[in-house]
């Protein structure tokens, strides 16, 4: 770290120091201030025809630091020849924790689907409480998968899990709607329907992808 050059310090002082008599004035309007080569913006306050930026905001934008000594405030910036922080290397492949949570979530969804299909084929109403409980378990495991995602492949695969749960919820809602409308549902209602096939293929694709230890998009999950 080095002190900024005296000329730059003087320019910043002109921009940043707010006159005492202007402090009581109401800002007329605000625009955005940016520093070339640095992300983010800060507000420019225009008061009585002059522009001001908070020194704390400038320090944040430039990744500098502020120090205070008596009646003097000093902004210290990285020197021009300072090395930029090394980029965090990307983590490829799947983490064990994510795969376990993902497979667990797929298992709950699979049991959920099978229970509905069996209820329809046997004309045995499935308790709505059971469906709600399974839904909560699937959501819980989806949250665990999200929390355990630590690699790029984990994060890329997570939306597939989320989409699988959404599709299963659609199937479940269809079943409940049909059950509420009629005492009898045809045993073939969910046989080879596009939605059920999508749920099955997404689950198979997800498991196959995790076995290969490399993310591959699964169109059936979308």
Buried (B, 14 or more C-beta within 10 A) or exposed (E): EEEBEEEEEEEBEEBBEBEEEBEEEEEEEEEEBEBEEEEEEBBBBBBEEEBBBBBEBBBBBBEBEEEEEEEEBBBBBBEEEEEEEEEEEEEEBBBEBBBBBBBBBBBBBBEBBEBBBEBBBEEEEBEEEEBEEBBEBBBBBBEBBBEBBBBBBBBBBBEBBBBBBEBBBEBBEBBBEBBEEEEEBEEEBBEEEEEBEBBBBBBEBBEEBBEEEEBBEBEBBE
